[in-house]
Amino acid sequence: MFKSLKKFLTKAVYAPIIIAQGRYVKKVTPKLPEAAGDRSGIVGEGQKIRLLIIGDSAAAGVGVDHQAQALTGNLVSVLARNNQVEWQLLAKSGYTTSDSLQMISKQPQQKFDIIVTSLGVNDVTGTLPASSWIEQQQALITLLRQQFNCQQILITQVPPMGQFPALPQPLRRYLGARATQFNRKLTTLIESQSDCQLIDFNSELNNEDMARDGFHPGPIIYQHWAEIVAEKIKSTAHVADN
């Protein structure tokens, strides 16, 4: 009882500070554009892979100038060494999981072998409970199966927001704890989905590798992210790796 009361009082004390800091960060953080470049294409030769990447500003490549430097460009480049990759990117800055659900439901039914998602940051910075987010993630997985008949879904964890240099304390600590809570529930969900795998960076962020806004990935992080995803994809039988 006393532990719960202490937790409640702590939240009550810090809530006005966190709200004020959130407004301040939103006001002063540079608004970086999405990466320029194509959002679909076919490259490489060999066994065909149909790849779809969906999500938020990180999926859209915010923090680098061109898609070639972002997750999509790096990932396609690796996979195209030994495969023909037909790829598409459906991502927009500010998207929550709910936004992506609405967007995907409007897409024509088609076939993708592999789908990579990047969602959660905008859910964490909002007021959505972790339990509701997991329900939306389950709905997203179900919709991806129905809409795109995919073989493999790779779901990226919420990044370690407690390390984002753009966030002051205690806002950074609060959002970091929220991100950790979301990721714990996400891990449990993915363990029950045979066609899903979790993309976990499992490493500390280097401030120098972040974009200049202190909130989005820079080129090195995007490259590292793509390498982790590529290794997951290569571990499946339907991708050539010679």
N, C-alpha and C positions, 0 to 999 in steps of 0.2 A: 504493500500500500504506500509506504513512505517513498519507495523508489519511484513509483509511478507519479506521486505528487511532485517529487523533485524534478522529474523529467518534464512534467507539465509546466512548472514554474520557470524552468530554464527556457523552454520554448516561448513562454509569455514574455520573458525579459528580452530575449534576442529577436523576437519576431519583428518589432518596429525597425531595428537596425538592419536586419536582413532585407526587409522590404525596401528600405531607403537605399541600401547598397545596390540592390538589384536594379532599381530605377537609374541610379547613377552610372552603373556599368553599362547599361543599355544606351545611355545618353552619350557617354564619352568613348565607347569602344568603336574603332574605325569600322565602317560598313564595307567589307570587302566583297567584290563581285564573284559570281560563279566563274569557274575556269572556262575560257573560250575553247572552241573546237567542236568537232562533230560529236553527236550524241548516239550515233549508230554507224555500223560499217561491217565489212567483211575483210579479214586479212589472213595471210598465211596459207599454207598448203598442208594436206594430210587429212587425218580423220577430223570430221566436222564437230565443232562444239558450239552449241547455241547458248550464249551467256547473257544474262540480264542482271543489271545492277540497279537497285532502287534505294531511295532514302532521302536524306536531308542535305544540309549544306556541305557536310564532309563528303558525301557521295557525289555531290555536284562539283567538287573540286575547289571549294572556297579555300583560299590560302596560297594557291599557286596560279600562275598566269594561264596555263594551257592544260587541256585534258591529258596531254602526253605526260605531264608531271604528276597527275592526280592518280587516284586509285584505279580508275578505269584504264587509263593509258598504260600504266605500269603493268597491270594484270594482263591485259590483252597482249602486250609486248612479250611477256614471258610465255604465255600459252601458245602464241602464234609461232614459236620456234619450231614446234613439231606438230602443230595442228592448224586446221583452218578454223578461225574463230569468227562466228557471226554474232555480233554483240549489239546491245542496246542499253542506254542509260536513261532511267526515269527518276529524276531527282530534282528537288527544289529547296532552296534555303528556307528555313523556318518550318519545314514539314514535321509534323508529329506522326505517330503511328496511325492515328485516326485519319489524318490527311492522306496518307499513303493508301489506306484502305479504300477511301473514296476514289482516289486516282486510279488505282488498279482495277476497281470494279467497272470503270468506264473504258478500259482497254479491250481490244478485240481478243478473243481466245486464240492462242497460238502456242507453239511448242518451244520450250527452253529446257536445255539439259541441266543447267546450273543457274541458280539465282543467289546473288549476294545482297544482303540488306545492311543498311547503316541507319539505325533509328534509335531514339531514346533521349538524346540530349535535350531536345525541345519539350519532351514529356517531363524530364527531371526538373527543368527550370520552371515548369508550370505547377499546377496544384493537383495533378492527377495522382491518385494513390497507386502504389506499386501493384496492388492486387488488381486494379482496373487495367493497368498497363499490360499485365501478363494476360489478361483476358483478350485484350486487343492483339497482342502478339500471337496468341493461339488462333484468333480469327484471321490474322494475316497469313499464317502458315496454311491454314485450310483454304483460304482464297487463292493463294499462289498455286497450290496443288490443282485446284479446280480450273483456274483460269489458264495456267501455263503447262500443265501436265509435266512438271519438272521431276528430275531424278534426285537432285541434290540441292538443299537449301543451306546456305552458309550465313549464319546470323552473327553480326558483329556485336560484341558487348558494348555497353555504354562506356565511353572512355573514362579514365580516372580524373574526373572533374575536380577532385580535391587537389590536383596538381596544376590546374590551369592558372598561369601567371596573371591573367586579366582579372581574376576574381580576388577581391580583398577578403580578409577575415572579419567576421565569422561566416560570411556568405560562402567562401570557398569550402570551409569545413562542412557546412550544412549541405551544399550541393554534392560534395564528395560522399557524404554519408548516404544521401538519397541515391546516388549512382551505384554505390555498393549494394544497397538494399535491392534496387532493381535488378542488378546482375545476379545476386543470389537466387532470386526467384526465376530469372531467365535460365540460369544453369539447370535448375530443377526441371523446368519445362522442357528444355532441349534433350535432357536425358531420357525423356519418355517418347521422343520423336525419332523413329529409326532413320528417316531420310534427312535429318537436320544435324548440322554440326555447329559448334560455337567457335567464333573467332575471338581469341583472347590474346591481347598484346602481352600481358603478364610481364610488364616491365615499367620502370619509371620513365616519365617524360623528361626529356632534356629541354629546358626553356629555349635554348638556342635553335632547336629543331622545330619549334612552333612557328606559325605565321606571325606576322608583325602585330596582329590584333591580340595575340596572347590567348586566343580561344580556339583557333582552327589549326589543323596540321600544316606543317611545311613540307617541302619536297622529300626530305629524308624520311619523315614519318609515313607519308603516302607510299613511298617505295617499300618500306619495312612492312606496312600493312598488306600491300599487294603480294609480297613474298610469302607471308604467312598464309594468305588465301590460296595462292598458287600451290603451295605444298599440300594443303588440304584437298585441292582438286586433283592433283597428280596422284594422290593416294587411292583414287577410284579407278576401276577397270576401264571406264569408257574414255579415258584421256591418255594420249600417247606421251611418253616421256623418254625419249631416246638420247 
